[in-house]
Structures are given as C-alpha cells and as structure tokens.
C-alpha cells in the first residue's frame, strides 16, 4: 500500500474513537501485531496518531495498487460489500 492516503470511517467500533463518516489521513501500518484476525493502520486524528482496524475504513483518492490491496482485505475479512 502507498501511504499516506485519506480514508473514511464506514463503521463505528468500540476499540476506535472514529465515528462513521469521519475522514482521516492513513499514514502507515502499525509496528506491532494487534490482532491475528485484523489488520491495523496508523491514522492521524485530533493531533494524535494511533492504530485502527483497516476494516473500519474506506479508502478515498488512492492509487490503484492501494485500492486493490484494501479491497482485497475487505473481501477476505468477510465484508466484501464495502469495497472502496
């Protein structure tokens, strides 16, 4: 994936402060494995940087390789109806 890119929150999660519809810059991957079943990316939000599940985000204005990677992750993660 190419970083940074903008993304929109498509689902509120109790493990994340993002609300549905909020847009954030995605600046990279997390350094550590947070979960074996989810991929986490680093976002900038309200002067902070932290990890959120990639499944919570829809990519906006990205190159085709990044879009394909995120779409593939959504598909294999079981939420194929949310492709970006």
FENMORA-V447115 format. One record per helix or strand. SS is the DSSP state (H for helix, E for strand). FROM is the first residue (numbers start at 0). LEN is the number of residues. Records with the same first field share a line. If there is no record, write none. Layout:
SS->FROM-LEN + FROM-LEN
This chain:
E->4-5 + 22-7 + 39-6 + 47-6 + 56-4
H->53-3 + 63-13 + 79-3
